Every structure is written in C-alpha cells, then in structure tokens.
Amino acid sequence: MNKIQCPTPVAILMATYNGEKYISEQIESVINQKFDKWTLYIRDDGSTDSTLDIIEKYATAYPDKIIQIDKGGSNIGCNDNFYMLLEAVDSEYYMFCDNDDVWTLDKVGTLIKTIHDKELQHPDIPILVHHDVTVCDENLNVIHDSLWKSINIKPWKFNTFNLLMTTPIVAGATSIFNHHVKQYVFPIPSNKRIMYDHWIALCTVKHGKIFCIENRFNLYRQHEGQVCGLESMQNNACSIEVLKRKITNWTRDAQLFHTIGVPKWKFFYYKIKSNIIKS
C-alpha cells in the first residue's frame, strides 16, 4: 500500500467492524470538533452489517476530511486493522478512534495544545498523552464519571517501561502521540496478545515520555457487544476463580515478554509492584 501524507496536523485513525448501531454518533462527534485541522482515515474490517454504507455516506459528504483506506479489505482483526492504518498514513500527530464512543467537542484541540506544551519541554522525542473517560451504558447514560476512579487506577504512577509492561492502562482511543513514536512501533510483535495500544505505549515510554491528563474526553460506551464490562470485573475481583485466572495470565504474560527480552523474574517483580501501587 502506498504511503498517504496527511494534509492536516492530526490524522485520526478509525478501525471499524459491524458498528452500524453507534458509528454515526462517533463520526459526528469528530466532525463537530472545535479544532478542525484533522483528517479522519477509516478502514473497515469486513463488516457484515451496514457499517460500510454509513462510512460511504460520510466520505461522500466530507471528501476532504474523511478518507477510506483499503476499501473492501479482508478481515484482519482489531490489532492489525489499527496497525495498517498507522503504517499507511504519515502525519505529524496521530489519534485512534473506535466506532462506538462519542468525543467531547474540545478533545482534539485540548490534546493538541497539551502535546505541543510537552514537546516544548521535551523536544524531538516520542511523546504520548492520554486521558480519562466517562463510562456510559449503550444509551450514553453515565455509569461512572471517571473510569480511572472506578477501577482505582492512578495512571501517573505508571510512567516507566517496567510498570507499564505489567499494567496496560493506555487506551488507543484516549491517546494522541507524535510522529517520533511511529518509528519505534514497527516491526510489530508477532505475538498477538500484546494489544496495539499497549505496544505503542511501551515503545513510547522506552524511548520517550508518556503523560496523562484527567480530562474525560470520551463517552466510553459499554454495551452487550463487549466481552467484559467494568461492573463484572469489579464485583468478582476477589473470587478464587479470578485469582486463579490472574496467576495463569501472569505466567502467560511473563512468557510473552520473555520473548522480547524481558526476564521472567523482572515481569513478576514489577507485576507485584504495580498491584501494590494500585492498592
């Protein structure tokens, strides 16, 4: 695929799949941003509903702002969908976009100003800024004002590679990062258990800096199409079965990071340390 040069400072990368129910609200919230120097690039992952028709409608109405990538492409999964978008587009700044959230109208402008300020303090290095979200049900009724508070996480404490490795707290849809980050993302890890946003955050913190702000720029929608809701995770946090699953997952993740050069003892040490920090 030929490289695409983004004509605006911000490339917003949207990966879609069977999102007909909510995608219009998400796209409208991008279109209505107060800061308008962005281009939205969308790649659909082989939707079987009317998602493509909705995308076509918006791409036709906003041909200079909404661009389809790999139109008619096959299903490659969430991770590779976002990676393909990132690899295809060259831009000064990048943001990721899901197909079922809603953005507040000041999101892009505030994040651009924030990352500019951080770049003045730390020039010519990879920088990523991420933010909190408001958790909602499928009808956008508020469940939790703050995701971070609801799961008792203090993301500013996880600003080193070792701690971030064990606690994937940076969500793609809540991030903006500069072009310096991209040079370290590829090649991507062969093990698909490392999610795209976790990998990008790790690449950033290893070679640059990550910052978090407490603004809640996303209405983060919880709906039946999601595998696991926040309430179920919180309610079962102390059950024996959950503890068993955690141990199994820790062992598997230790092996995963061992394949990229992290000793298993180090993973377990920082996993325990990160859990102490969270508590």
Backbone torsions as a table, in degrees:
resi	resn	phi	psi	omega
1	MET	NA	132.0	179.0
2	ASN	-68.5	145.1	177.7
3	LYS	-67.9	144.0	178.1
4	ILE	-113.4	126.5	177.4
5	GLN	-91.9	116.3	-179.4
6	CYS	-68.3	127.8	-177.1
7	PRO	-79.4	-7.4	-179.1
8	THR	-118.4	164.0	-179.1
9	PRO	-61.8	-30.8	-173.5
10	VAL	-116.3	125.6	170.6
11	ALA	-102.8	118.8	176.1
12	ILE	-98.2	121.9	-173.4
13	LEU	-107.9	113.6	-177.4
14	MET	-111.4	120.5	174.7
15	ALA	-101.5	125.9	-175.2
16	THR	-121.0	151.5	172.3
17	TYR	-162.4	117.1	178.3
18	ASN	45.7	52.2	-176.4
19	GLY	-107.3	23.4	-172.5
20	GLU	-55.6	-30.3	-173.3
21	LYS	-71.4	-31.9	-171.6
22	TYR	-125.5	-10.9	-168.7
23	ILE	-64.3	-32.8	-179.5
24	SER	-62.0	-42.1	178.6
25	GLU	-62.8	-40.2	179.1
26	GLN	-64.2	-48.3	-179.0
27	ILE	-63.6	-41.9	178.7
28	GLU	-59.7	-38.6	-179.0
29	SER	-69.7	-24.2	173.5
30	VAL	-77.8	-46.5	-179.3
31	ILE	-57.1	-36.4	-174.4
32	ASN	-88.6	9.9	178.1
33	GLN	-58.2	140.4	177.5
34	LYS	-64.7	-37.4	174.8
35	PHE	-87.2	120.7	-170.6
36	ASP	-110.7	9.9	-179.3
37	LYS	-90.7	66.1	-179.8
38	TRP	-139.3	158.5	170.2
39	THR	-130.5	132.6	-178.4
40	LEU	-98.5	119.2	177.5
41	TYR	-107.6	127.5	-175.4
42	ILE	-121.5	130.9	169.0
43	ARG	-123.1	121.3	177.0
44	ASP	-89.0	141.8	-173.5
45	ASP	-101.4	43.7	177.3
46	GLY	79.3	41.3	-179.9
47	SER	-58.2	146.3	178.1
48	THR	-108.5	2.4	175.8
49	ASP	-105.4	-153.4	-175.6
50	SER	-92.3	15.3	-178.5
51	THR	-54.6	-46.0	-178.7
52	LEU	-61.6	-38.4	178.4
53	ASP	-63.2	-40.1	179.2
54	ILE	-66.5	-42.8	177.8
55	ILE	-60.9	-44.4	179.1
56	GLU	-57.8	-42.0	-179.4
57	LYS	-60.2	-46.3	-179.1
58	TYR	-72.0	-38.5	178.8
59	ALA	-63.8	-34.5	177.4
60	THR	-72.0	-38.7	-178.7
61	ALA	-74.1	-28.6	-177.4
62	TYR	-130.5	66.3	-173.1
63	PRO	-65.3	-23.4	179.7
64	ASP	-91.1	-8.8	-175.3
65	LYS	-115.5	-26.1	-175.3
66	ILE	-124.4	117.9	-174.2
67	ILE	-122.1	131.7	175.5
68	GLN	-89.7	136.9	179.2
69	ILE	-111.0	138.2	175.6
70	ASP	50.7	49.4	-177.3
71	LYS	-58.3	129.5	-178.3
72	GLY	80.2	13.0	-179.0
73	GLY	-68.4	164.9	-177.0
74	SER	-81.8	171.7	178.5
75	ASN	-78.4	117.8	-178.1
76	ILE	-120.5	-2.9	178.7
77	GLY	93.9	160.0	-174.8
78	CYS	-57.9	-50.9	-177.5
79	ASN	-55.8	-55.7	-175.9
80	ASP	-68.1	-26.8	176.5
81	ASN	-62.4	-49.1	178.6
82	PHE	-67.1	-39.7	178.3
83	TYR	-61.8	-41.0	179.8
84	MET	-62.6	-41.7	177.2
85	LEU	-61.5	-47.0	-178.3
86	LEU	-63.3	-41.5	-179.1
87	GLU	-68.4	-32.4	-174.5
88	ALA	-77.2	-27.5	-171.1
89	VAL	-112.3	128.3	171.8
90	ASP	-100.2	128.3	-176.8
91	SER	-151.5	166.1	176.4
92	GLU	-74.5	-40.8	179.4
93	TYR	-135.7	153.1	-179.0
94	TYR	-129.6	144.1	169.8
95	MET	-135.6	146.1	175.1
96	PHE	-102.1	152.7	-175.6
97	CYS	-140.6	125.9	173.2
98	ASP	-81.0	179.0	-178.9
99	ASN	-110.9	17.5	-179.0
100	ASP	-137.5	8.2	177.3
101	ASP	-99.6	-179.9	171.3
102	VAL	-133.7	132.8	179.2
103	TRP	-95.5	142.7	169.9
104	THR	-71.3	154.1	-168.4
105	LEU	-71.3	-14.6	-179.5
106	ASP	-100.6	8.0	-173.3
107	LYS	-60.9	-58.2	-173.0
108	VAL	-63.3	-45.3	-178.5
109	GLY	-61.6	-43.2	-179.6
110	THR	-67.9	-40.3	179.8
111	LEU	-67.8	-37.8	176.7
112	ILE	-62.1	-45.9	179.1
113	LYS	-62.3	-41.1	-178.6
114	THR	-64.4	-46.8	-177.9
115	ILE	-70.1	-32.2	174.0
116	HIS	-60.1	-45.7	179.8
117	ASP	-61.5	-41.0	179.3
118	LYS	-67.3	-35.9	179.2
119	GLU	-68.4	-31.2	176.0
120	LEU	-65.6	-36.0	179.0
121	GLN	-78.7	-29.6	-175.6
122	HIS	-136.3	76.3	-173.9
123	PRO	-71.8	148.6	168.9
124	ASP	62.0	33.9	174.1
125	ILE	-132.9	161.2	174.6
126	PRO	-63.3	131.6	178.3
127	ILE	-135.9	136.1	175.1
128	LEU	-131.0	136.2	175.7
129	VAL	-120.6	131.5	176.4
130	HIS	-131.8	164.4	-170.6
131	HIS	-137.7	170.5	177.8
132	ASP	-79.8	171.2	176.7
133	VAL	-137.2	161.9	169.5
134	THR	-96.5	126.4	-177.9
135	VAL	-88.6	127.7	-176.5
136	CYS	-127.9	163.9	170.9
137	ASP	-84.9	-173.5	-174.4
138	GLU	-64.6	-20.3	178.7
139	ASN	-100.0	13.0	178.8
140	LEU	67.9	21.8	168.1
141	ASN	-76.2	134.2	-173.0
142	VAL	-71.1	128.0	174.0
143	ILE	-97.7	-47.2	176.9
144	HIS	-136.7	130.0	176.2
145	ASP	-61.4	-34.5	-177.0
146	SER	-134.9	123.8	174.3
147	LEU	-63.7	-45.1	-176.9
148	TRP	-58.9	-43.6	179.6
149	LYS	-69.2	-36.3	-176.2
150	SER	-66.9	-29.1	178.2
151	ILE	-108.1	10.4	174.1
152	ASN	56.4	51.1	179.5
153	ILE	-115.6	138.8	176.4
154	LYS	-116.2	88.9	-169.5
155	PRO	-63.4	-24.3	179.9
156	TRP	-66.9	-14.8	177.3
157	LYS	-83.3	-13.3	-176.2
158	PHE	-107.1	65.4	-174.7
159	ASN	-116.3	20.6	173.6
160	THR	-122.3	158.3	-179.0
161	PHE	-58.7	-45.6	-173.9
162	ASN	-63.2	-40.7	179.7
163	LEU	-76.2	-40.5	180.0
164	LEU	-67.2	-31.2	177.8
165	MET	-55.9	-39.1	-174.5
166	THR	-91.6	-10.8	-175.3
167	THR	-137.8	92.7	-176.7
168	PRO	-76.9	85.9	-173.5
169	ILE	-101.5	-6.4	-178.1
170	VAL	-93.2	113.9	179.7
171	ALA	-93.6	136.8	-178.2
172	GLY	-56.0	-41.6	-175.6
173	ALA	-74.3	-1.8	178.2
174	THR	-114.1	16.2	-169.5
175	SER	-120.7	152.8	163.0
176	ILE	-130.7	139.3	177.3
177	PHE	-143.4	156.9	-176.0
178	ASN	-90.5	173.7	-173.5
179	HIS	-68.3	-18.8	177.7
180	HIS	-64.7	-27.8	-179.9
181	VAL	-64.4	-41.8	-171.1
182	LYS	-58.6	-33.1	-176.1
183	GLN	-65.8	-18.0	-179.7
184	TYR	-101.6	-9.3	-175.4
185	VAL	-75.3	-39.2	-177.4
186	PHE	-100.4	142.2	1.2
187	PRO	-72.9	149.6	-178.6
188	ILE	-81.2	156.8	180.0
189	PRO	-66.4	144.6	-179.3
190	SER	-73.4	-24.7	179.8
191	ASN	-81.0	117.6	-173.9
192	LYS	-76.7	-3.2	177.7
193	ARG	-70.7	-20.4	175.3
194	ILE	-83.4	110.7	-179.6
195	MET	-67.6	153.6	-174.6
196	TYR	-56.5	-42.3	-176.7
197	ASP	-71.7	-34.1	176.7
198	HIS	-66.4	-43.0	179.3
199	TRP	-62.6	-44.4	-179.9
200	ILE	-63.6	-40.5	177.6
201	ALA	-63.9	-41.3	178.9
202	LEU	-65.0	-41.8	177.5
203	CYS	-61.9	-38.2	-179.5
204	THR	-67.5	-50.0	-174.7
205	VAL	-69.6	-25.5	178.3
206	LYS	-71.7	-35.1	-174.6
207	HIS	-113.4	-8.4	-176.2
208	GLY	-150.9	-133.6	-175.5
209	LYS	-141.0	146.5	174.9
210	ILE	-117.3	137.0	177.7
211	PHE	-127.5	150.0	175.7
212	CYS	-125.2	148.4	175.1
213	ILE	-128.5	150.3	-171.8
214	GLU	-86.3	0.0	176.2
215	ASN	-58.6	146.5	179.1
216	ARG	-112.7	90.4	-173.4
217	PHE	-91.4	-10.1	179.9
218	ASN	-115.6	137.1	160.8
219	LEU	-88.0	102.3	-173.4
220	TYR	-87.3	109.9	-170.1
221	ARG	-86.5	124.6	172.4
222	GLN	-98.0	125.8	-179.5
223	HIS	-147.4	172.4	-171.0
224	GLU	-64.7	-18.3	178.9
225	GLY	-74.4	-10.2	-179.5
226	GLN	-86.7	150.0	-174.1
227	VAL	-71.4	-41.1	-173.7
228	CYS	-144.4	127.7	179.0
229	GLY	-92.1	163.6	-178.0
230	LEU	-65.5	-38.9	-176.4
231	GLU	-62.7	-43.3	-178.5
232	SER	-64.6	-35.6	178.9
233	MET	-66.4	-41.3	-178.3
234	GLN	-70.8	-43.3	-175.6
235	ASN	-66.0	-29.0	-175.9
236	ASN	-104.3	12.1	-169.7
237	ALA	-61.2	-25.5	-175.0
238	CYS	-107.2	5.4	-178.3
239	SER	-71.3	153.2	179.6
240	ILE	-61.7	-41.3	-178.6
241	GLU	-62.3	-39.8	178.7
242	VAL	-65.5	-40.6	178.4
243	LEU	-62.8	-39.8	177.2
244	LYS	-62.4	-43.0	179.5
245	ARG	-63.9	-38.0	179.3
246	LYS	-62.2	-44.7	179.9
247	ILE	-62.4	-42.6	177.9
248	THR	-61.4	-45.0	-179.4
249	ASN	-66.8	-39.0	178.1
250	TRP	-60.7	-44.1	-179.7
251	THR	-62.7	-43.0	179.9
252	ARG	-66.2	-41.4	179.9
253	ASP	-69.4	-34.6	176.2
254	ALA	-60.8	-41.5	177.4
255	GLN	-65.7	-39.3	179.3
256	LEU	-59.7	-51.1	-178.3
257	PHE	-72.8	-22.6	173.6
258	HIS	-61.8	-32.5	-179.8
259	THR	-69.1	-17.4	176.2
260	ILE	-110.4	21.3	169.3
261	GLY	99.6	6.0	179.9
262	VAL	-94.9	119.9	178.1
263	PRO	-58.9	143.8	-176.9
264	LYS	-61.4	-38.3	-179.6
265	TRP	-61.1	-36.4	-179.5
266	LYS	-67.2	-41.4	178.3
267	PHE	-59.8	-48.3	-178.0
268	PHE	-64.5	-39.3	179.3
269	TYR	-59.1	-49.2	-176.7
270	TYR	-77.8	-23.0	173.2
271	LYS	-65.8	-45.0	177.2
272	ILE	-64.5	-43.0	179.9
273	LYS	-62.2	-41.6	-179.3
274	SER	-66.0	-34.8	177.4
275	ASN	-69.6	-33.6	174.7
276	ILE	-65.5	-42.0	178.5
277	ILE	-61.6	-43.3	-178.1
278	LYS	-66.8	-29.2	-178.2
279	SER	-82.4	NA	NA
